[in-house]
Amino acid sequence: MKPSGIKLLTNFAPEDLVTEALRSVTMKTVVFGRAELRAPWGLHVDLPGRAVFHIVLRGRCWLRFNGATPVHMACGDTILFPRADAHDMNDDPLTAIRPLEELLVKHPMTPDRRFCYGGGGSLTTLLCGAFQLDDPKFDLLGVLLPALVYIRGSGDHASAQLRSLLRCIEAELRDSRPGEQAIVTHLAEAFLLRAIRDYVLAPSNGERGLPTILRDRSIRRVLGLIHQRPEHSWTVRALANEANLSRSGFAARFKMRVGTSPQRYLQRYRFSKAVQILRTTDAKIYEIARHVGYDSESSFSKAFKRLMGKSPGAYR
């Protein structure tokens, strides 16, 4: 019997991993607005607790992340940081970088949500926004996607629907009519969801995270079972049997594909579900505990408080 107020997954499909990853964070797209930047310009962006994204609406720019080689971004390109990582952006890799929060003090956003900065050179326009990450330690977006998701706006994999959404965003910003901010927010959310799906389903996107998980039948099956039955007393050996692999071979393959151990992923998923249920239902704490694999309310509450710093009831 399912606990009252708790909806169980049925007919779990591999692609549902995409939906679940996005739903594991607070699905509130916050569009900060447009950044209108004239060369020379350089920004250091650090917004903890938010999965930041940038869409290049006009011009070009360079992105540097985690000390890697700068990435050149062109009009129509999208960049997403699922783990809220800090990053640098500039018109040229040699242009000096300044903290965004410092620049916003001297160059505050205009009433129509524009941030204008730079010199007198060529113009680059970005649409900048974020997903709220109320509980980064449990959101699956940061686990199932790489630290940096780069979706090119041109090429065979850029869908016509994606380009159409981008044109709608640009039209709203250009016309600047009443209700623009709300409409752009929803369009940006639709754009980002579609861009992530295109990225995930692309033929080749690395050896880790959702793109490769969806192509790995064994690991995909195991994640589906965990997501369908988080209350089950899964062991690594039991999951390895479901994947038709040896225990050691499964553990190594799972970590290579997902980026964490089966045990840690199982715990993360269980608490991600618990947090979601606490937010969206009136289910009793003992019902939630049973749904995510705990024998008693007290053991669940102790584990929850250890990880979250407060009891389930106080969190709710």
LUMSETI-953207 format. One record per residue (C-alpha): residue number from 0; residue in one letter; x, y, z. Coordinates in nm, 4 decimals, padded with zeros to 6 digits. Each point is the difference from the previous one (the first is absolute). Layout:
<rec pos="NUM" code="a" u="X" v="Y" w="Z"/>
...
% end
This chain:
<rec pos="0" code="m" u="00.0000" v="00.0000" w="00.0000"/>
<rec pos="1" code="k" u="00.1407" v="00.3396" w="-00.0920"/>
<rec pos="2" code="p" u="00.0216" v="00.2675" w="00.2702"/>
<rec pos="3" code="s" u="-00.2672" v="00.2707" w="-00.0219"/>
<rec pos="4" code="g" u="00.1043" v="00.3064" w="-00.1970"/>
<rec pos="5" code="i" u="00.3000" v="-00.1731" w="-00.1590"/>
<rec pos="6" code="k" u="-00.0088" v="-00.0738" w="-00.3715"/>
<rec pos="7" code="l" u="00.2108" v="-00.2954" w="-00.1127"/>
<rec pos="8" code="l" u="00.1620" v="-00.0210" w="-00.3424"/>
<rec pos="9" code="t" u="-00.1589" v="-00.2334" w="-00.2516"/>
<rec pos="10" code="n" u="00.1248" v="-00.1065" w="-00.3427"/>
<rec pos="11" code="f" u="00.3386" v="00.1602" w="00.0668"/>
<rec pos="12" code="a" u="00.1715" v="00.0818" w="-00.3300"/>
<rec pos="13" code="p" u="00.3739" v="00.0736" w="-00.0342"/>
<rec pos="14" code="e" u="-00.0671" v="00.3555" w="-00.1116"/>
<rec pos="15" code="d" u="-00.1858" v="00.0611" w="00.3268"/>
<rec pos="16" code="l" u="00.3444" v="00.0384" w="00.1558"/>
<rec pos="17" code="v" u="00.0155" v="00.3372" w="-00.1754"/>
<rec pos="18" code="t" u="-00.3314" v="00.1115" w="00.1473"/>
<rec pos="19" code="e" u="00.0883" v="-00.1263" w="00.3466"/>
<rec pos="20" code="a" u="00.3364" v="00.1732" w="-00.0032"/>
<rec pos="21" code="l" u="-00.1665" v="00.3314" w="-00.0762"/>
<rec pos="22" code="r" u="-00.2821" v="-00.0540" w="00.2472"/>
<rec pos="23" code="s" u="00.2465" v="-00.0796" w="00.2780"/>
<rec pos="24" code="v" u="00.0847" v="00.3707" w="00.0238"/>
<rec pos="25" code="t" u="-00.2419" v="00.2813" w="00.0667"/>
<rec pos="26" code="m" u="-00.1393" v="00.0496" w="-00.3483"/>
<rec pos="27" code="k" u="-00.0074" v="00.3752" w="00.0111"/>
<rec pos="28" code="t" u="00.1813" v="00.1597" w="-00.2890"/>
<rec pos="29" code="v" u="00.1327" v="00.3350" w="00.1087"/>
<rec pos="30" code="v" u="00.0860" v="00.2182" w="-00.2990"/>
<rec pos="31" code="f" u="00.2349" v="00.2697" w="00.1211"/>
<rec pos="32" code="g" u="-00.0356" v="00.1840" w="-00.3274"/>
<rec pos="33" code="r" u="00.2158" v="00.1061" w="-00.2919"/>
<rec pos="34" code="a" u="00.3686" v="00.0769" w="00.0199"/>
<rec pos="35" code="e" u="00.0917" v="00.2505" w="-00.2720"/>
<rec pos="36" code="l" u="00.3779" v="-00.0029" w="-00.0099"/>
<rec pos="37" code="r" u="00.2284" v="00.2061" w="-00.2227"/>
<rec pos="38" code="a" u="00.3631" v="-00.0936" w="-00.0487"/>
<rec pos="39" code="p" u="00.2153" v="00.0016" w="00.1946"/>
<rec pos="40" code="w" u="-00.1835" v="-00.1722" w="00.2868"/>
<rec pos="41" code="g" u="00.0648" v="-00.2856" w="00.2433"/>
<rec pos="42" code="l" u="-00.2187" v="-00.1534" w="00.2736"/>
<rec pos="43" code="h" u="00.0539" v="-00.2449" w="00.2827"/>
<rec pos="44" code="v" u="-00.3391" v="-00.1608" w="00.0756"/>
<rec pos="45" code="d" u="-00.0477" v="-00.1723" w="00.3352"/>
<rec pos="46" code="l" u="-00.3592" v="-00.0590" w="00.1162"/>
<rec pos="47" code="p" u="00.0005" v="-00.2809" w="00.2603"/>
<rec pos="48" code="g" u="-00.3164" v="-00.2077" w="00.0225"/>
<rec pos="49" code="r" u="-00.1105" v="00.0724" w="-00.3571"/>
<rec pos="50" code="a" u="00.0551" v="-00.2026" w="-00.3161"/>
<rec pos="51" code="v" u="00.0957" v="00.2890" w="-00.2251"/>
<rec pos="52" code="f" u="-00.0564" v="00.0109" w="-00.3745"/>
<rec pos="53" code="h" u="00.0876" v="00.2472" w="-00.2765"/>
<rec pos="54" code="i" u="-00.1463" v="00.0177" w="-00.3506"/>
<rec pos="55" code="v" u="00.1922" v="00.2042" w="-00.2571"/>
<rec pos="56" code="l" u="-00.2617" v="00.2131" w="-00.1780"/>
<rec pos="57" code="r" u="00.2458" v="00.2118" w="-00.1956"/>
<rec pos="58" code="g" u="00.3724" v="00.0118" w="-00.0706"/>
<rec pos="59" code="r" u="00.2553" v="-00.2356" w="00.1529"/>
<rec pos="60" code="c" u="00.2036" v="-00.0496" w="00.3153"/>
<rec pos="61" code="w" u="00.2477" v="-00.2245" w="00.1766"/>
<rec pos="62" code="l" u="-00.0642" v="-00.2189" w="00.3031"/>
<rec pos="63" code="r" u="00.2580" v="-00.1378" w="00.2431"/>
<rec pos="64" code="f" u="-00.0921" v="-00.2577" w="00.2620"/>
<rec pos="65" code="n" u="00.2075" v="-00.1850" w="00.2565"/>
<rec pos="66" code="g" u="00.3317" v="00.1018" w="-00.1552"/>
<rec pos="67" code="a" u="-00.0727" v="-00.1709" w="-00.3331"/>
<rec pos="68" code="t" u="00.0697" v="00.1394" w="-00.3460"/>
<rec pos="69" code="p" u="-00.2409" v="00.2877" w="-00.0821"/>
<rec pos="70" code="v" u="-00.3108" v="-00.1006" w="-00.1977"/>
<rec pos="71" code="h" u="-00.1171" v="00.2224" w="-00.2849"/>
<rec pos="72" code="m" u="-00.3772" v="00.0627" w="00.0029"/>
<rec pos="73" code="a" u="-00.1943" v="00.1309" w="-00.2988"/>
<rec pos="74" code="c" u="-00.3508" v="00.1334" w="-00.0550"/>
<rec pos="75" code="g" u="-00.2615" v="-00.2593" w="00.0983"/>
<rec pos="76" code="d" u="00.2327" v="-00.1988" w="00.2294"/>
<rec pos="77" code="t" u="-00.1132" v="-00.0944" w="00.3513"/>
<rec pos="78" code="i" u="00.2146" v="-00.0757" w="00.3040"/>
<rec pos="79" code="l" u="-00.1288" v="-00.1554" w="00.3243"/>
<rec pos="80" code="f" u="00.1743" v="-00.0613" w="00.3337"/>
<rec pos="81" code="p" u="-00.2172" v="-00.2620" w="00.1812"/>
<rec pos="82" code="r" u="00.2164" v="00.0108" w="00.3149"/>
<rec pos="83" code="a" u="00.0035" v="00.3788" w="00.0382"/>
<rec pos="84" code="d" u="00.3712" v="00.0192" w="-00.0826"/>
<rec pos="85" code="a" u="00.1701" v="00.3380" w="-00.0330"/>
<rec pos="86" code="h" u="00.1258" v="00.0936" w="-00.3469"/>
<rec pos="87" code="d" u="00.1549" v="00.2826" w="-00.2036"/>
<rec pos="88" code="m" u="-00.1318" v="00.1586" w="-00.3189"/>
<rec pos="89" code="n" u="00.1591" v="00.2708" w="-00.2180"/>
<rec pos="90" code="d" u="00.0181" v="00.1401" w="-00.3504"/>
<rec pos="91" code="d" u="00.3557" v="-00.1279" w="-00.0387"/>
<rec pos="92" code="p" u="00.2013" v="-00.2520" w="00.2056"/>
<rec pos="93" code="l" u="00.2511" v="00.2754" w="00.0804"/>
<rec pos="94" code="t" u="-00.2548" v="00.2534" w="00.1338"/>
<rec pos="95" code="a" u="00.0157" v="00.0515" w="00.3770"/>
<rec pos="96" code="i" u="-00.2739" v="-00.1561" w="00.2150"/>
<rec pos="97" code="r" u="-00.1993" v="00.1833" w="00.2691"/>
<rec pos="98" code="p" u="-00.2537" v="-00.1472" w="00.2469"/>
<rec pos="99" code="l" u="-00.3591" v="00.0386" w="-00.1190"/>
<rec pos="100" code="e" u="-00.1283" v="00.0975" w="00.3466"/>
<rec pos="101" code="e" u="00.2533" v="00.2839" w="00.0109"/>
<rec pos="102" code="l" u="-00.0995" v="00.1226" w="-00.3467"/>
<rec pos="103" code="l" u="-00.3709" v="-00.0083" w="00.0847"/>
<rec pos="104" code="v" u="00.0626" v="00.2540" w="00.2769"/>
<rec pos="105" code="k" u="00.1544" v="00.2459" w="-00.2454"/>
<rec pos="106" code="h" u="-00.2220" v="-00.0947" w="-00.2938"/>
<rec pos="107" code="p" u="-00.3384" v="-00.1017" w="00.1474"/>
<rec pos="108" code="m" u="-00.2570" v="-00.1672" w="-00.2183"/>
<rec pos="109" code="t" u="-00.2469" v="00.2260" w="-00.1769"/>
<rec pos="110" code="p" u="-00.3748" v="-00.0177" w="00.0804"/>
<rec pos="111" code="d" u="-00.0500" v="-00.2232" w="-00.3054"/>
<rec pos="112" code="r" u="00.2590" v="-00.2490" w="00.1334"/>
<rec pos="113" code="r" u="00.3018" v="00.0913" w="-00.2128"/>
<rec pos="114" code="f" u="00.3575" v="-00.0066" w="00.1246"/>
<rec pos="115" code="c" u="00.2148" v="00.2275" w="-00.2179"/>
<rec pos="116" code="y" u="00.3768" v="-00.0091" w="00.0318"/>
<rec pos="117" code="g" u="00.3244" v="00.0224" w="-00.1951"/>
<rec pos="118" code="g" u="00.1762" v="00.2307" w="-00.2405"/>
<rec pos="119" code="g" u="-00.0952" v="00.1289" w="-00.3438"/>
<rec pos="120" code="g" u="00.0720" v="-00.3083" w="-00.2109"/>
<rec pos="121" code="s" u="-00.2121" v="-00.2797" w="-00.1448"/>
<rec pos="122" code="l" u="-00.3223" v="-00.0965" w="00.1804"/>
<rec pos="123" code="t" u="-00.0763" v="-00.3359" w="00.1581"/>
<rec pos="124" code="t" u="-00.3460" v="-00.0589" w="00.1493"/>
<rec pos="125" code="l" u="-00.0655" v="-00.2847" w="00.2436"/>
<rec pos="126" code="l" u="-00.3226" v="-00.1221" w="00.1573"/>
<rec pos="127" code="c" u="00.1048" v="-00.1010" w="00.3513"/>
<rec pos="128" code="g" u="-00.1971" v="-00.2043" w="00.2487"/>
<rec pos="129" code="a" u="00.0001" v="-00.2926" w="00.2397"/>
<rec pos="130" code="f" u="-00.1778" v="-00.2907" w="00.1623"/>
<rec pos="131" code="q" u="-00.0409" v="00.0337" w="00.3742"/>
<rec pos="132" code="l" u="00.1960" v="-00.2624" w="00.1949"/>
<rec pos="133" code="d" u="-00.1512" v="-00.0028" w="00.3474"/>
<rec pos="134" code="d" u="00.1651" v="-00.3319" w="00.0837"/>
<rec pos="135" code="p" u="00.3075" v="-00.0444" w="-00.2237"/>
<rec pos="136" code="k" u="00.1135" v="-00.3089" w="00.1926"/>
<rec pos="137" code="f" u="-00.3078" v="-00.1881" w="-00.1235"/>
<rec pos="138" code="d" u="-00.0758" v="00.1378" w="-00.3433"/>
<rec pos="139" code="l" u="00.0545" v="-00.2610" w="-00.2704"/>
<rec pos="140" code="l" u="00.0700" v="00.2575" w="-00.2696"/>
<rec pos="141" code="g" u="00.3519" v="00.0456" w="00.1320"/>
<rec pos="142" code="v" u="00.0563" v="-00.3767" w="00.0153"/>
<rec pos="143" code="l" u="-00.1446" v="-00.1099" w="-00.3332"/>
<rec pos="144" code="l" u="00.1361" v="00.2894" w="-00.2048"/>
<rec pos="145" code="p" u="00.3652" v="00.1047" w="-00.0331"/>
<rec pos="146" code="a" u="00.1255" v="00.3114" w="00.1783"/>
<rec pos="147" code="l" u="-00.0151" v="00.1906" w="-00.3294"/>
<rec pos="148" code="v" u="-00.2737" v="-00.0540" w="-00.2600"/>
<rec pos="149" code="y" u="00.0708" v="00.1738" w="-00.3303"/>
<rec pos="150" code="i" u="-00.2708" v="-00.0071" w="-00.2685"/>
<rec pos="151" code="r" u="00.0980" v="00.1494" w="-00.3338"/>
<rec pos="152" code="g" u="-00.2615" v="00.2089" w="-00.1767"/>
<rec pos="153" code="s" u="00.1061" v="-00.1117" w="-00.3456"/>
<rec pos="154" code="g" u="00.0526" v="-00.3422" w="-00.1505"/>
<rec pos="155" code="d" u="-00.2122" v="-00.3027" w="-00.0726"/>
<rec pos="156" code="h" u="-00.0841" v="-00.0670" w="00.3674"/>
<rec pos="157" code="a" u="-00.1488" v="00.3456" w="00.0572"/>
<rec pos="158" code="s" u="-00.3701" v="-00.0675" w="-00.0419"/>
<rec pos="159" code="a" u="-00.2325" v="00.2266" w="-00.1947"/>
<rec pos="160" code="q" u="-00.2181" v="00.0280" w="00.3119"/>
<rec pos="161" code="l" u="00.2967" v="00.1263" w="00.2008"/>
<rec pos="162" code="r" u="00.0770" v="00.2692" w="-00.2555"/>
<rec pos="163" code="s" u="-00.3684" v="00.0930" w="-00.0111"/>
<rec pos="164" code="l" u="-00.0098" v="00.0467" w="00.3791"/>
<rec pos="165" code="l" u="00.3100" v="00.2175" w="-00.0180"/>
<rec pos="166" code="r" u="-00.1669" v="00.2199" w="-00.2632"/>
<rec pos="167" code="c" u="-00.3069" v="00.0344" w="00.2267"/>
<rec pos="168" code="i" u="00.2241" v="00.1086" w="00.2906"/>
<rec pos="169" code="e" u="00.1753" v="00.2556" w="-00.2191"/>
<rec pos="170" code="a" u="-00.3351" v="00.1341" w="-00.1298"/>
<rec pos="171" code="e" u="-00.1318" v="00.0481" w="00.3553"/>
<rec pos="172" code="l" u="00.3149" v="00.1824" w="00.1058"/>
<rec pos="173" code="r" u="-00.0035" v="00.2165" w="-00.3115"/>
<rec pos="174" code="d" u="-00.3688" v="00.0984" w="00.0261"/>
<rec pos="175" code="s" u="00.0177" v="00.0670" w="00.3766"/>
<rec pos="176" code="r" u="-00.3760" v="-00.0200" w="00.0611"/>
<rec pos="177" code="p" u="-00.1823" v="-00.0382" w="00.3359"/>
<rec pos="178" code="g" u="00.0508" v="-00.3468" w="00.1485"/>
<rec pos="179" code="e" u="00.3315" v="-00.0453" w="-00.1803"/>
<rec pos="180" code="q" u="00.1905" v="-00.1252" w="00.3056"/>
<rec pos="181" code="a" u="-00.2520" v="-00.2752" w="00.0813"/>
<rec pos="182" code="i" u="-00.0192" v="-00.1167" w="-00.3615"/>
<rec pos="183" code="v" u="00.3787" v="00.0005" w="-00.0458"/>
<rec pos="184" code="t" u="00.0388" v="-00.1976" w="00.3241"/>
<rec pos="185" code="h" u="-00.2309" v="-00.2766" w="-00.1255"/>
<rec pos="186" code="l" u="00.1532" v="00.0029" w="-00.3477"/>
<rec pos="187" code="a" u="00.3482" v="-00.0263" w="00.1524"/>
<rec pos="188" code="e" u="-00.1119" v="-00.2963" w="00.2104"/>
<rec pos="189" code="a" u="-00.1429" v="-00.1754" w="-00.3070"/>
<rec pos="190" code="f" u="00.3156" v="00.0816" w="-00.1963"/>
<rec pos="191" code="l" u="00.2263" v="-00.1372" w="00.2712"/>
<rec pos="192" code="l" u="-00.1992" v="-00.3207" w="00.0467"/>
<rec pos="193" code="r" u="00.0046" v="-00.0609" w="-00.3740"/>
<rec pos="194" code="a" u="00.3720" v="00.0837" w="-00.0244"/>
<rec pos="195" code="i" u="00.0856" v="-00.2453" w="00.2793"/>
<rec pos="196" code="r" u="-00.2069" v="-00.2719" w="-00.1652"/>
<rec pos="197" code="d" u="00.1738" v="00.0617" w="-00.3338"/>
<rec pos="198" code="y" u="00.3349" v="-00.0164" w="00.1774"/>
<rec pos="199" code="v" u="-00.0860" v="-00.3216" w="00.1839"/>
<rec pos="200" code="l" u="-00.1274" v="-00.1752" w="-00.3122"/>
<rec pos="201" code="a" u="00.2920" v="00.1086" w="-00.2202"/>
<rec pos="202" code="p" u="00.1975" v="-00.2955" w="-00.1479"/>
<rec pos="203" code="s" u="00.3222" v="00.0702" w="00.1910"/>
<rec pos="204" code="n" u="00.0436" v="00.2167" w="00.3061"/>
<rec pos="205" code="g" u="00.2742" v="-00.1401" w="00.2184"/>
<rec pos="206" code="e" u="00.0310" v="-00.3126" w="00.2117"/>
<rec pos="207" code="r" u="-00.1867" v="00.1183" w="00.3088"/>
<rec pos="208" code="g" u="-00.3443" v="00.1261" w="00.0961"/>
<rec pos="209" code="l" u="-00.3407" v="-00.0354" w="-00.1620"/>
<rec pos="210" code="p" u="00.1116" v="-00.0085" w="-00.3658"/>
<rec pos="211" code="t" u="00.2071" v="-00.3130" w="00.0526"/>
<rec pos="212" code="i" u="-00.2356" v="-00.1506" w="00.2619"/>
<rec pos="213" code="l" u="-00.2846" v="-00.0030" w="-00.2504"/>
<rec pos="214" code="r" u="00.2211" v="-00.1986" w="-00.2383"/>
<rec pos="215" code="d" u="00.1151" v="-00.2477" w="00.2679"/>
<rec pos="216" code="r" u="-00.2813" v="-00.2518" w="00.0370"/>
<rec pos="217" code="s" u="00.1314" v="-00.1543" w="00.3241"/>
<rec pos="218" code="i" u="00.0501" v="00.3251" w="00.1937"/>
<rec pos="219" code="r" u="-00.3187" v="00.1459" w="-00.1468"/>
<rec pos="220" code="r" u="-00.1964" v="-00.3014" w="00.1287"/>
<rec pos="221" code="v" u="00.1501" v="00.0312" w="00.3494"/>
<rec pos="222" code="l" u="-00.0830" v="00.3717" w="00.0246"/>
<rec pos="223" code="g" u="-00.3529" v="-00.0753" w="-00.1155"/>
<rec pos="224" code="l" u="-00.0393" v="-00.2590" w="00.2761"/>
<rec pos="225" code="i" u="00.1361" v="00.2379" w="00.2654"/>
<rec pos="226" code="h" u="-00.2369" v="00.2738" w="-00.1155"/>
<rec pos="227" code="q" u="-00.2997" v="-00.2345" w="-00.0141"/>
<rec pos="228" code="r" u="00.0677" v="-00.1713" w="00.3332"/>
<rec pos="229" code="p" u="00.1991" v="00.2284" w="00.2323"/>
<rec pos="230" code="e" u="-00.1531" v="-00.1795" w="00.3003"/>
<rec pos="231" code="h" u="00.1603" v="-00.3342" w="-00.0950"/>
<rec pos="232" code="s" u="00.2987" v="-00.1160" w="00.2061"/>
<rec pos="233" code="w" u="00.2400" v="00.0173" w="-00.2930"/>
<rec pos="234" code="t" u="00.3539" v="-00.1288" w="00.0416"/>
<rec pos="235" code="v" u="00.2847" v="00.0437" w="-00.2473"/>
<rec pos="236" code="r" u="-00.0102" v="-00.3736" w="-00.0683"/>
<rec pos="237" code="a" u="-00.3736" v="00.0048" w="-00.0677"/>
<rec pos="238" code="l" u="00.0385" v="00.2921" w="-00.2399"/>
<rec pos="239" code="a" u="00.2956" v="-00.1725" w="-00.1656"/>
<rec pos="240" code="n" u="-00.2176" v="-00.3081" w="-00.0558"/>
<rec pos="241" code="e" u="-00.2674" v="00.2181" w="-00.1613"/>
<rec pos="242" code="a" u="00.2692" v="00.1435" w="-00.2280"/>
<rec pos="243" code="n" u="00.1268" v="-00.3521" w="-00.0769"/>
<rec pos="244" code="l" u="00.3516" v="00.1006" w="00.1110"/>
<rec pos="245" code="s" u="00.2414" v="-00.1073" w="00.2729"/>
<rec pos="246" code="r" u="-00.0132" v="00.2063" w="00.3181"/>
<rec pos="247" code="s" u="00.3389" v="00.1633" w="-00.0569"/>
<rec pos="248" code="g" u="-00.0581" v="00.0493" w="-00.3725"/>
<rec pos="249" code="f" u="-00.3388" v="00.1593" w="00.0642"/>
<rec pos="250" code="a" u="00.1312" v="00.2340" w="00.2721"/>
<rec pos="251" code="a" u="00.2828" v="00.1219" w="-00.2250"/>
<rec pos="252" code="r" u="-00.2273" v="00.0430" w="-00.3010"/>
<rec pos="253" code="f" u="-00.2663" v="00.1817" w="00.2028"/>
<rec pos="254" code="k" u="00.2543" v="00.2458" w="00.1403"/>
<rec pos="255" code="m" u="00.1474" v="00.0604" w="-00.3449"/>
<rec pos="256" code="r" u="-00.3416" v="00.0717" w="-00.1524"/>
<rec pos="257" code="v" u="-00.1733" v="00.1820" w="00.2874"/>
<rec pos="258" code="g" u="00.3001" v="00.1555" w="00.1751"/>
<rec pos="259" code="t" u="-00.0779" v="-00.1407" w="00.3451"/>
<rec pos="260" code="s" u="-00.0349" v="-00.3395" w="00.1683"/>
<rec pos="261" code="p" u="-00.3294" v="-00.1979" w="-00.0118"/>
<rec pos="262" code="q" u="-00.0430" v="00.0393" w="00.3772"/>
<rec pos="263" code="r" u="00.0473" v="00.3786" w="-00.0078"/>
<rec pos="264" code="y" u="-00.2320" v="00.0394" w="-00.2972"/>
<rec pos="265" code="l" u="-00.2676" v="-00.2105" w="00.1708"/>
<rec pos="266" code="q" u="00.0220" v="00.2145" w="00.3146"/>
<rec pos="267" code="r" u="-00.0054" v="00.3199" w="-00.2036"/>
<rec pos="268" code="y" u="-00.3028" v="-00.1126" w="-00.1965"/>
<rec pos="269" code="r" u="-00.1904" v="-00.1102" w="00.3102"/>
<rec pos="270" code="f" u="00.0493" v="00.3353" w="00.1693"/>
<rec pos="271" code="s" u="-00.0764" v="00.1841" w="-00.3218"/>
<rec pos="272" code="k" u="-00.3366" v="-00.1810" w="-00.0044"/>
<rec pos="273" code="a" u="-00.0551" v="00.0682" w="00.3692"/>
<rec pos="274" code="v" u="00.0610" v="00.3723" w="-00.0518"/>
<rec pos="275" code="q" u="-00.2354" v="00.0045" w="-00.2992"/>
<rec pos="276" code="i" u="-00.2745" v="-00.1793" w="00.1945"/>
<rec pos="277" code="l" u="00.0412" v="00.2306" w="00.3001"/>
<rec pos="278" code="r" u="-00.0434" v="00.3013" w="-00.2273"/>
<rec pos="279" code="t" u="-00.2897" v="-00.1200" w="-00.2109"/>
<rec pos="280" code="t" u="-00.2193" v="-00.2287" w="00.2152"/>
<rec pos="281" code="d" u="-00.1509" v="-00.0241" w="00.3466"/>
<rec pos="282" code="a" u="00.1284" v="-00.3556" w="00.0504"/>
<rec pos="283" code="k" u="00.0912" v="-00.0972" w="00.3548"/>
<rec pos="284" code="i" u="00.3691" v="-00.0237" w="00.0878"/>
<rec pos="285" code="y" u="-00.0242" v="-00.3746" w="00.0652"/>
<rec pos="286" code="e" u="-00.1565" v="-00.0452" w="-00.3462"/>
<rec pos="287" code="i" u="00.2848" v="00.1894" w="-00.1636"/>
<rec pos="288" code="a" u="00.2550" v="-00.1996" w="00.2018"/>
<rec pos="289" code="r" u="-00.1497" v="-00.3283" w="-00.1221"/>
<rec pos="290" code="h" u="-00.0179" v="00.1276" w="-00.3583"/>
<rec pos="291" code="v" u="00.3735" v="00.0753" w="-00.0122"/>
<rec pos="292" code="g" u="00.1222" v="-00.3196" w="00.1661"/>
<rec pos="293" code="y" u="00.0048" v="00.0658" w="00.3749"/>
<rec pos="294" code="d" u="-00.1541" v="-00.2450" w="00.2468"/>
<rec pos="295" code="s" u="-00.0950" v="00.2662" w="00.2513"/>
<rec pos="296" code="e" u="-00.0829" v="00.3688" w="00.0215"/>
<rec pos="297" code="s" u="00.2709" v="00.0544" w="00.2619"/>
<rec pos="298" code="s" u="00.2831" v="-00.1470" w="-00.2093"/>
<rec pos="299" code="f" u="-00.1114" v="00.2039" w="-00.3011"/>
<rec pos="300" code="s" u="-00.0290" v="00.3188" w="00.2080"/>
<rec pos="301" code="k" u="00.3486" v="-00.0477" w="00.1462"/>
<rec pos="302" code="a" u="00.1546" v="-00.0527" w="-00.3436"/>
<rec pos="303" code="f" u="-00.1930" v="00.2951" w="-00.1424"/>
<rec pos="304" code="k" u="00.1086" v="00.2318" w="00.2793"/>
<rec pos="305" code="r" u="00.3625" v="-00.1124" w="-00.0339"/>
<rec pos="306" code="l" u="00.0000" v="00.0879" w="-00.3715"/>
<rec pos="307" code="m" u="-00.2317" v="00.3024" w="-00.0027"/>
<rec pos="308" code="g" u="00.0682" v="00.1550" w="00.3387"/>
<rec pos="309" code="k" u="-00.3659" v="-00.0140" w="00.1028"/>
<rec pos="310" code="s" u="-00.2774" v="-00.2540" w="00.0492"/>
<rec pos="311" code="p" u="-00.2379" v="-00.0927" w="-00.2850"/>
<rec pos="312" code="g" u="-00.2839" v="00.1825" w="00.1751"/>
<rec pos="313" code="a" u="00.2046" v="00.3165" w="00.0487"/>
<rec pos="314" code="y" u="00.1156" v="-00.0172" w="-00.3627"/>
<rec pos="315" code="r" u="-00.3613" v="-00.0225" w="-00.1189"/>
% end
